[in-house]
Amino acid sequence: MTSSTQRPDWQTLPDWLRRPIGRASEISQVQQIVKQRQIHTICEEGRCPNRGECYAQGTASFLLMGPTCTRSCAFCQVDKGHAPMPLDPQEPEKVAEAVRLLGLHYVVLTSVARDDLPDQGAGWFVQTIAAVRTTNPTTQIEVLTPDFWGGQVEDLTPEDLQAQRIATVVAAQPACYNHNVETVRRLQGQVRRGAKYERSLQVLRHVKQLDPSIPTKSGLMLGHGESEAEIIETLHDLRAVGCDRLTLGQYMRPSLDHLPVQKYWTPAEFEQLGAIAREMGFSHVRSGPLVRSSYHAGEES
């Protein structure tokens, strides 16, 4: 692979990372509907560069359980560092109404980490899935969940509780179950504070053990200092737990408070990594600098 510049200035983006945000009318329509209902999308909270394109194609990713995360991942734009708000009991119905008004045919439901909740929010995913299906029976629903790790109840270990929470969501039969490992094994501690590499692999393993018919998906954000060999090792680990679908994208530093970019991987390098992933047996691969977890997700169904 070609060699990209190491440690570039965070404000200097390569040409291939510059793109128009999309038609203002499509973005403003979504923003208005979401703001009026006091709900959230990861498209907006994470400032996704593809949101205009996705909105135009009838897809969006809703961020459940408020905009504040209980963890402090060093790469993520989502708000953190203070107590999350109580759950809005009307949020599932509000999301369902937004899906209807926007005419969305494919929806991704994700969430902040809510380590403060007894079930880490697993039941909230199920309630929202049910509400969306009631109002929009033909809309397909993908979930992108946290690892559901934490707590201990009587004689149940954190491992037992994680398995129970995952089983709760799997029983709702999402069209795809996504959980991102985000980076390679070596860099987990500095990139994903509060998360563990093996713990994330276990999420995907549990899903396949519970229901092999549900496609599983994961993704990495490149640019934290990982090597090509480490990326390929991670892809092998994902395939070993039955992961079907993969996204590879470029990490772009949201602010000076976030981790600096160590490398901008080129489009040619992403293309080569995508080809390697397909050879490994991933059924759907999206690999490119601007690819994000939900990019063209509806086309995989």
Buried (B, 14 or more C-beta within 10 A) or exposed (E): EEEBEEEBEBEEBBEBBEEEEBEEEBBEBBBEBBEEBEBBBBBBBBEBBBBBBBBEBBBBBBBBBBBBBBBEBEBBBBBBEEEBEEBBEEBBBBBBBBBBBBEBBBBBBBBBBBBEBEBBBBBBBBBBBBBBBEBBEEBBBBBBBBBBBBBEEEEEEBEEBBBBBBBBBBEBEBBBBBBBBBBBBBBBBBBBBBBBBEBBBBBBBBBBBBBEEBBBBBBBBBBBBBEBEBBBBBBEBBBEBBBBBBBBBBBBBBEEEBBBBBBBBBBEBBEBBBEBBBEBEBEBBBBBBBBBBBBBBBEBE
